[in-house]
Amino acid sequence: MLKVGKIEYINVLPVYFGFIDGVIPFEYQFKEAVPSALNELLREGKIDISPISSYEFITNSEKYFLFPNFSISSFGEVKSVLFFSKLPIHQLHRKDVWLTKSSMTSRALIEYLLKNRYGVEPNYYYYSMKEGNLPKSATAVLAIGDDAFKFLKDKNFRFIYDLGEEWKNIYDLPFVFAVWAVRRQTVENQPLSVKKIYNKFLESKKYGLNHLKKIAARYAPRVGLTEKECMEYFKCLNYDFTNLHKKAINKFAQLLGFDIKVEKFLLSM
Ligand SMILES: C=C(O[C@@H]1C=C(C(=O)O)C=C[C@H]1O)C(=O)O
């Protein structure tokens, strides 16, 4: 049986809602975790298919093939990848910046932006909400997913930067935070199962995108959002993988020093 990853944030619900709501029969095993944990599980072969950080794909691309037509992206504002700071961003040189351990993509993006766009090199530290090791004294904090909504209630941070917006302002491209990857080994050993589950994911996403209101009504309160805020959030997110998204991920890879053409890694379905 294929083992399938699922990010524990509401951002993926539109893709999984057909399965969750019981309309798409699902005979697989879900493993639910934060993105960095899913990256590791897939890399180590403990699961077969999962949304992973685009950074994980970029840095370990030889291990994976990608589902065509799936990503977690935004064109401009994303709302859930936020950099909170007590100082304006260009004043963070040698200040204490805390990055979430749950992310790989957004960590790489904020580090890139701080160094190359804002010319600052802070002291980096790493926290996790589960460990609860983020000190009150942190000058700035990167948060992703449902955690980002919690930080919005913390009025200590005067300056808030949305990384989807930051990226668009510079490159006028969407930003691809995550992609759906399959281990190469799984594709080689079980090609028909992979094709079958891909089609189920397509159906589940179609159902989810047609039932966003139902998702928002059920899940918004769990993350402290109103239904309206949750709908606005879903409108910022995009789950496709168009040519523009491919261009964007290639650009991000190039900026990080990796010469990758994502087109070469797409599964032909
Ligand atoms: C938009 C988001 O995209 C995500 C960000 C990721 C990362 O930074 O590595 C990975 C998966 C996605 O959950 C989010 O989590 O808010």
The ligand as an ORCA input file, in Angstrom:
! r2SCAN-3c Opt
* xyz 0 1
  C       2.164     28.445      1.846
  C       2.805     27.602      2.607
  O       3.601     26.747      1.956
  C       4.447     25.867      2.577
  C       5.786     26.202      2.871
  C       6.753     25.239      2.914
  C       8.172     25.582      3.270
  O       8.439     26.732      3.608
  O       9.038     24.696      3.210
  C       6.410     23.903      2.650
  C       5.132     23.524      2.419
  C       4.014     24.460      2.487
  O       3.258     24.234      3.661
  C       2.629     27.589      4.085
  O       3.021     26.643      4.772
  O       2.051     28.540      4.602
*
